[in-house]
């Protein structure tokens, strides 16, 4: 495997009871373990901010109706870009439609220096991002065969495929079409190695320690926090 895949943490890291996913602590942990970057989720608050959050509600508060100061413990997108853009690959998942402008504005103001992709399960979100900015790397996320079939028709740079859909032939076909492949969520060593052997461009895992150890052996020293 001369060309190792990108090693990316899922929502930062997901196997620690002490660290909340989609938090600065989770992102720091993924990088300290030696990951190249991480995936995280973005939603819009009721006041129009881009908030890092997976679920539609947080602490019983509906994010889409919330004021940002009601959820001050959750990061904002611009804060993540400023803190990690200089040193990590970022997979920015848009969970809802209607935040494309906010995400593009944040990326223009603070472009990540080590690569990124703006991704979504929602095909219309991917198309809208592409229409608004022809140069932005976009990704369509696929968990079901129907989503995968649609992905082949979209002008996305990345296809982010659930591990249950992936095989060697699909990797070859998508890469022949000029697309990069990230596979999620892979928490088993043998599966990580198999996907890497197939030539995927990146592996997303909850178990960031296992992911890094699988490809780099001894655990790397901490990169430190900012």
Secondary structure, DSSP 8 states (H G I E B T S, - for coil): --S--EEEEETS--S-TTS-TTSHHHHHHHHHHT-SEEEEEEEE-TTS-EEE-SSSEETTEEGGG--GGG-TTS-BHHHHHHHHTTT-EEEEEE-STT-HHHHHHHHHHS--SS-EEEEES-HHHHHHHHHH-TTS-EEEEESSHHHHHHHTTS--SEEEEEGGG--HHHHHHHHHTT-EEEEE----HHHHHHHHHHT-SEEEES-HHHHHHHHHSS--------
